[in-house]
Amino acid sequence: MSFEQSPESEGSRRLSRNRFRGNLERAVFFVAIAVIAGFDLVQLLFFRPEDASALVVSLASTLVLPLFFWSPLIGACAIALVFVFSLFAAPGAQVLVAGATAFGLVMRFGKKRLIWTYTASFLVALAGVAIYGVVDSINVGIVLVFATVAGAIGATLRIASARGIRLESELEAAAEQERQAVLAERRWIAGELHDSIAHHLTVVSLHVQMLEDPQTSSDSQEAIRVAARKAMTDLRFVIELADDAPQSASVQSGDLVEAIDEAQSEFESAGHSVVRDGDPADERIPRAVEIVLARIVRESATNILKYAGPGEVEIHLDVDDEVAHLTLRSPLPTTPRRELSSSRTGLGRMAERVMGASGEFSAGEVDGFWLVSARLPVV
């Protein structure tokens, strides 16, 4: 079987890269904030400038910017308070530069209503400080350009982040779909092995116990040889399907006539008399229905060989223009048989196959016999 890079592993790497880019964005921003704030703090503490209030405003406006990562609304309110304080404490361009930077953060993290509100408020503030001469018009123009650049960067990062989140969601969905597909394939392979190989191993196990009887030894040896050969053929069939290789023309996976003939031969080898009724070669049986019925016969034969008591086994097949009805009737054991193990999945597998073909299935004790019934539509 070929080994290829799975979509899940590729998707995981893309998700890691997306998270890495988000963390890198925050790391770069916080480093820049730390450098600017550190510079202002060093000046304020060690150089004792004459205009200390301007440095305090600059430091405060820088330190409120990280709030936008926690809550854009709170960050916007905080920068507005710093701006109002700056009008009384130390009018200057520092708080406007911080406000321009905050505009980029609002574009990056804020909702539409906050974006429009902040944009209008920022433009009004710029117009106010320009009209009243708080800051000269040249600095206002520079701040406006800076705000435009910051807003464009914030919008670009917002679009890239949204695309990354969407891609992350799609990759997670694809990874989950791939995982479910792998699980389904594993269940399918396990089911095919159970339906085909388990039956032949049951025949082998049954006849191994009969080898010590001279009267049945030769027949048991032949039955073991045939069962082993069929097990190898079915095993190759499952491997070919799992590998997506062309199916061998010699492998018969759903021949109802062959399945009933084989079951009759195995029942008779185990000492049961067999009564058959119906034509398994009826042309009204579609191929899909024939495959399901053949698997029902195969699985029922496995259970009968394991658990049936002595007596007659009946196989009935009734086909009309609407329904194919298969029943297998076998005597219940008089004593429990513990020498043969059971996976207890056979009945569930049969029910799944029948109901998957829109049919009806039942299995249980009826008047001292074990009765398996499968009804499938043929139209």
C-alpha positions as CSV (number, residue, x, y, z in Angstrom):
1,M,0.0,0.0,0.0
2,S,1.3,3.5,-0.8
3,F,2.2,5.9,1.9
4,E,1.3,9.5,1.2
5,Q,1.3,12.7,3.2
6,S,-2.1,12.9,4.9
7,P,-4.3,16.0,4.6
8,E,-4.6,16.0,8.4
9,S,-0.8,16.4,8.9
10,E,-0.6,19.2,6.2
11,G,-3.6,20.9,7.8
12,S,-2.0,20.8,11.2
13,R,1.1,22.5,9.9
14,R,-1.0,25.2,8.3
15,L,-2.9,25.8,11.5
16,S,0.4,26.1,13.4
17,R,1.6,28.6,10.9
18,N,-1.6,30.6,11.3
19,R,-1.3,30.7,15.1
20,F,2.4,31.5,14.8
21,R,1.6,34.5,12.6
22,G,-1.0,35.8,15.1
23,N,1.4,35.4,18.0
24,L,4.2,37.1,16.0
25,E,1.9,40.0,15.3
26,R,1.2,40.5,19.0
27,A,4.9,40.0,20.0
28,V,6.1,42.6,17.5
29,F,3.5,45.1,18.8
30,F,4.2,44.6,22.4
31,V,8.0,44.9,21.8
32,A,7.4,48.2,20.0
33,I,5.2,49.4,22.9
34,A,7.8,48.3,25.5
35,V,10.6,50.2,23.6
36,I,8.6,53.4,23.2
37,A,7.3,53.3,26.8
38,G,10.7,52.5,28.1
39,F,12.3,55.4,26.2
40,D,9.7,57.8,27.7
41,L,10.1,56.4,31.2
42,V,13.9,56.7,31.1
43,Q,13.6,60.3,30.0
44,L,11.1,61.0,32.7
45,L,13.1,59.4,35.5
46,F,16.7,60.2,34.7
47,F,16.8,63.3,32.6
48,R,14.1,65.4,34.4
49,P,12.9,67.3,31.4
50,E,11.2,70.7,31.7
51,D,8.1,69.6,29.9
52,A,7.5,66.5,32.1
53,S,3.7,66.6,31.5
54,A,4.2,66.0,27.8
55,L,6.2,62.8,28.6
56,V,3.5,61.7,31.0
57,V,0.9,62.1,28.4
58,S,3.1,60.3,25.8
59,L,3.7,57.5,28.3
60,A,0.0,57.2,29.2
61,S,-1.1,57.1,25.6
62,T,1.4,54.4,24.8
63,L,0.5,52.2,27.8
64,V,-3.2,52.2,27.0
65,L,-2.6,50.8,23.5
66,P,-2.3,47.1,24.7
67,L,-5.9,47.4,26.0
68,F,-7.1,47.1,22.4
69,F,-5.9,43.4,22.4
70,W,-8.1,42.8,25.4
71,S,-11.1,44.9,24.5
72,P,-11.2,47.4,21.6
73,L,-14.0,49.3,23.2
74,I,-12.2,49.8,26.5
75,G,-9.0,50.7,24.6
76,A,-10.9,53.4,22.6
77,C,-12.4,54.8,25.7
78,A,-9.0,54.9,27.4
79,I,-7.3,56.7,24.6
80,A,-10.2,59.2,24.5
81,L,-9.7,60.0,28.2
82,V,-5.9,60.4,27.7
83,F,-6.7,62.8,24.8
84,V,-9.0,64.9,27.0
85,F,-6.4,65.0,29.8
86,S,-3.7,66.1,27.3
87,L,-5.8,69.2,26.4
88,F,-5.4,70.5,29.9
89,A,-2.1,69.1,30.9
90,A,0.3,69.3,27.9
91,P,-1.2,70.0,24.5
92,G,0.9,68.3,21.8
93,A,1.0,65.8,19.0
94,Q,2.1,62.8,21.1
95,V,-1.5,61.8,22.0
96,L,-2.6,62.3,18.4
97,V,0.1,59.9,17.2
98,A,-1.1,57.4,19.8
99,G,-4.7,58.0,18.6
100,A,-3.6,57.3,15.0
101,T,-1.9,54.1,16.1
102,A,-5.1,53.2,18.0
103,F,-7.0,53.7,14.8
104,G,-5.1,50.9,13.2
105,L,-5.9,48.7,16.2
106,V,-9.6,49.6,16.0
107,M,-9.5,48.6,12.3
108,R,-7.8,45.3,13.3
109,F,-9.9,44.2,16.3
110,G,-13.0,46.4,16.5
111,K,-16.5,45.8,15.3
112,K,-18.0,47.8,12.5
113,R,-19.9,50.1,14.9
114,L,-16.8,50.9,16.9
115,I,-14.8,51.5,13.7
116,W,-17.2,54.1,12.4
117,T,-17.6,55.7,15.8
118,Y,-13.9,55.9,16.4
119,T,-13.2,57.2,12.9
120,A,-15.7,60.0,13.3
121,S,-14.5,60.9,16.7
122,F,-10.8,60.9,15.6
123,L,-11.5,63.2,12.6
124,V,-13.5,65.6,14.9
125,A,-10.7,65.7,17.4
126,L,-8.2,66.4,14.6
127,A,-10.4,69.2,13.2
128,G,-10.8,70.6,16.7
129,V,-7.1,70.8,17.6
130,A,-6.4,72.3,14.1
131,I,-9.1,74.9,14.3
132,Y,-8.2,76.1,17.8
133,G,-4.5,76.0,17.2
134,V,-3.8,73.4,19.9
135,V,-1.5,71.7,17.3
136,D,-0.2,73.3,14.1
137,S,-1.8,72.2,10.8
138,I,1.4,70.6,9.6
139,N,1.5,68.1,12.5
140,V,-2.2,67.5,12.0
141,G,-1.6,66.6,8.4
142,I,1.2,64.2,9.4
143,V,-1.0,62.6,12.0
144,L,-3.8,62.2,9.4
145,V,-1.4,60.5,7.0
146,F,-0.1,58.3,9.8
147,A,-3.6,57.3,10.8
148,T,-4.4,56.4,7.2
149,V,-1.4,54.2,7.0
150,A,-2.1,52.6,10.4
151,G,-5.8,52.0,9.4
152,A,-4.7,50.4,6.1
153,I,-2.3,48.1,8.0
154,G,-5.0,47.2,10.5
155,A,-7.6,46.5,7.8
156,T,-5.1,44.3,6.0
157,L,-4.3,42.4,9.1
158,R,-8.0,42.0,9.9
159,I,-8.7,40.5,6.4
160,A,-5.7,38.2,6.7
161,S,-6.8,37.1,10.2
162,A,-10.4,36.4,9.0
163,R,-9.0,34.4,6.1
164,G,-6.8,32.5,8.4
165,I,-9.6,31.7,10.8
166,R,-11.8,30.6,7.9
167,L,-9.0,28.4,6.6
168,E,-8.4,27.0,10.0
169,S,-12.1,26.0,10.3
170,E,-12.0,24.5,6.8
171,L,-8.9,22.5,7.6
172,E,-10.3,21.3,10.9
173,A,-13.4,20.1,9.1
174,A,-11.3,18.4,6.5
175,A,-9.1,16.8,9.1
176,E,-12.2,15.5,10.9
177,Q,-13.7,14.2,7.7
178,E,-10.4,12.5,6.9
179,R,-10.3,10.9,10.3
180,Q,-13.9,9.6,9.9
181,A,-13.0,8.3,6.5
182,V,-10.1,6.4,8.0
183,L,-12.2,5.0,10.8
184,A,-14.9,3.9,8.3
185,E,-12.3,2.2,6.1
186,R,-10.9,0.4,9.1
187,R,-14.4,-0.7,10.1
188,W,-15.1,-1.8,6.5
189,I,-11.9,-3.9,6.4
190,A,-12.7,-5.5,9.8
191,G,-16.2,-6.3,8.6
192,E,-14.9,-7.8,5.4
193,L,-12.4,-10.0,7.2
194,H,-15.1,-11.1,9.7
195,D,-17.6,-11.9,7.0
196,S,-15.2,-13.9,4.8
197,I,-12.2,-15.2,6.9
198,A,-14.1,-16.0,10.1
199,H,-16.4,-18.4,8.3
200,H,-13.6,-20.5,6.8
201,L,-11.8,-20.5,10.2
202,T,-14.9,-21.8,11.8
203,V,-15.1,-24.6,9.3
204,V,-11.4,-25.4,9.9
205,S,-11.9,-25.3,13.7
206,L,-15.0,-27.6,13.5
207,H,-13.3,-30.2,11.3
208,V,-10.1,-30.3,13.3
209,Q,-12.2,-31.7,16.2
210,M,-13.4,-34.5,13.8
211,L,-10.0,-35.6,12.6
212,E,-9.7,-38.2,15.4
213,D,-12.7,-40.1,14.0
214,P,-11.5,-42.5,11.3
215,Q,-14.9,-42.5,9.6
216,T,-14.8,-38.7,9.0
217,S,-11.1,-38.0,9.0
218,S,-10.6,-38.0,5.3
219,D,-13.7,-35.9,4.7
220,S,-12.5,-33.5,7.4
221,Q,-9.1,-33.2,5.9
222,E,-10.6,-32.3,2.5
223,A,-13.0,-29.8,4.2
224,I,-10.0,-28.2,6.0
225,R,-8.0,-28.0,2.7
226,V,-10.9,-26.4,0.8
227,A,-11.7,-23.9,3.7
228,A,-8.0,-22.9,3.9
229,R,-7.8,-22.3,0.2
230,K,-11.0,-20.2,0.2
231,A,-9.8,-18.3,3.2
232,M,-6.6,-17.3,1.3
233,T,-8.7,-16.3,-1.7
234,D,-11.0,-14.1,0.3
235,L,-8.0,-12.6,2.2
236,R,-6.4,-11.7,-1.2
237,F,-9.7,-10.2,-2.2
238,V,-9.9,-8.0,0.9
239,I,-6.2,-6.9,0.5
240,E,-6.8,-6.0,-3.2
241,L,-9.8,-3.9,-2.3
242,A,-7.9,-2.2,0.5
243,D,-5.1,-1.4,-1.9
244,D,-7.5,-0.2,-4.6
245,A,-6.0,-2.8,-6.9
246,P,-7.9,-4.4,-9.7
247,Q,-10.1,-7.2,-8.4
248,S,-9.1,-10.7,-9.6
249,A,-11.6,-12.2,-12.0
250,S,-11.3,-15.5,-10.0
251,V,-12.7,-13.9,-6.8
252,Q,-16.4,-14.3,-6.3
253,S,-17.7,-11.9,-3.6
254,G,-21.4,-12.3,-3.9
255,D,-22.6,-15.4,-5.8
256,L,-25.8,-16.6,-4.1
257,V,-25.8,-20.0,-5.8
258,E,-22.3,-20.7,-4.8
259,A,-22.9,-19.4,-1.2
260,I,-25.9,-21.8,-0.7
261,D,-24.1,-24.7,-2.4
262,E,-21.1,-24.1,-0.1
263,A,-23.2,-23.8,3.0
264,Q,-25.1,-27.1,2.1
265,S,-21.8,-28.9,1.7
266,E,-20.5,-27.6,5.0
267,F,-23.7,-28.5,6.8
268,E,-23.7,-32.0,5.5
269,S,-20.0,-32.4,6.4
270,A,-20.9,-31.4,9.9
271,G,-23.6,-34.1,10.1
272,H,-26.7,-32.0,9.3
273,S,-29.3,-32.9,6.8
274,V,-30.3,-30.0,4.5
275,V,-33.6,-29.0,3.0
276,R,-33.4,-26.4,0.2
277,D,-36.3,-24.5,-1.3
278,G,-36.3,-21.8,-4.0
279,D,-34.1,-20.8,-6.9
280,P,-31.0,-18.7,-6.0
281,A,-30.3,-18.1,-9.7
282,D,-33.6,-16.4,-10.2
283,E,-33.0,-13.5,-12.7
284,R,-35.4,-11.2,-10.8
285,I,-32.8,-10.9,-8.0
286,P,-30.6,-7.8,-8.6
287,R,-26.9,-8.1,-8.2
288,A,-26.8,-5.8,-5.1
289,V,-29.5,-7.9,-3.4
290,E,-27.7,-11.1,-4.4
291,I,-24.5,-9.9,-2.7
292,V,-26.3,-9.1,0.5
293,L,-28.2,-12.5,0.5
294,A,-24.9,-14.3,-0.2
295,R,-23.3,-12.6,2.8
296,I,-26.4,-13.5,5.0
297,V,-26.0,-17.2,4.0
298,R,-22.3,-17.1,4.7
299,E,-22.6,-15.5,8.1
300,S,-25.6,-17.7,9.0
301,A,-23.6,-20.8,8.0
302,T,-20.8,-19.7,10.3
303,N,-23.3,-19.4,13.3
304,I,-25.0,-22.7,12.4
305,L,-21.7,-24.6,12.3
306,K,-20.7,-23.1,15.6
307,Y,-23.9,-23.4,17.6
308,A,-26.6,-25.5,16.0
309,G,-27.7,-28.8,17.6
310,P,-28.1,-32.0,15.7
311,G,-30.9,-32.0,13.2
312,E,-32.1,-30.6,9.9
313,V,-31.1,-27.2,8.5
314,E,-33.6,-25.5,6.2
315,I,-32.8,-22.9,3.6
316,H,-35.7,-21.2,1.9
317,L,-35.7,-18.5,-0.7
318,D,-38.9,-17.0,-2.0
319,V,-38.7,-14.4,-4.8
320,D,-41.6,-12.5,-6.4
321,D,-41.7,-9.3,-8.4
322,E,-41.3,-7.1,-5.4
323,V,-39.4,-9.0,-2.6
324,A,-36.7,-11.6,-2.1
325,H,-37.2,-13.4,1.2
326,L,-34.5,-15.6,2.6
327,T,-34.9,-17.7,5.7
328,L,-32.4,-20.1,7.4
329,R,-33.8,-22.4,10.1
330,S,-31.6,-24.6,12.3
331,P,-32.1,-26.6,15.5
332,L,-31.0,-25.0,18.8
333,P,-28.1,-26.7,20.6
334,T,-29.1,-29.1,23.4
335,T,-25.9,-28.2,25.3
336,P,-23.8,-25.0,25.2
337,R,-20.8,-25.1,22.9
338,R,-17.9,-23.2,24.4
339,E,-15.1,-24.5,22.3
340,L,-15.6,-22.1,19.5
341,S,-15.1,-18.4,20.2
342,S,-17.4,-15.7,18.9
343,S,-16.9,-12.0,18.1
344,R,-20.7,-11.4,18.5
345,T,-20.7,-9.0,15.6
346,G,-22.3,-11.3,13.0
347,L,-25.9,-10.5,13.6
348,G,-25.1,-6.8,13.7
349,R,-23.3,-7.0,10.4
350,M,-26.2,-8.9,8.8
351,A,-28.7,-6.4,10.1
352,E,-26.6,-3.5,8.8
353,R,-26.3,-5.0,5.3
354,V,-30.0,-5.7,5.0
355,M,-31.2,-2.4,6.4
356,G,-28.6,-0.6,4.2
357,A,-30.4,-2.1,1.2
358,S,-33.8,-0.9,2.6
359,G,-34.8,-4.4,3.7
360,E,-36.1,-6.1,6.9
361,F,-34.0,-8.4,9.1
362,S,-34.8,-10.5,12.1
363,A,-33.0,-13.3,14.0
364,G,-34.1,-15.2,17.1
365,E,-35.6,-18.4,18.6
366,V,-38.8,-19.6,17.1
367,D,-40.4,-22.9,18.4
368,G,-37.1,-24.4,19.5
369,F,-35.3,-23.4,16.3
370,W,-33.0,-20.5,15.4
371,L,-34.5,-18.6,12.5
372,V,-32.8,-15.9,10.4
373,S,-35.0,-13.9,8.1
374,A,-34.0,-11.3,5.5
375,R,-36.5,-9.5,3.2
376,L,-35.1,-7.2,0.5
377,P,-36.9,-5.3,-2.3
378,V,-36.0,-6.4,-5.8
379,V,-37.5,-3.3,-7.5
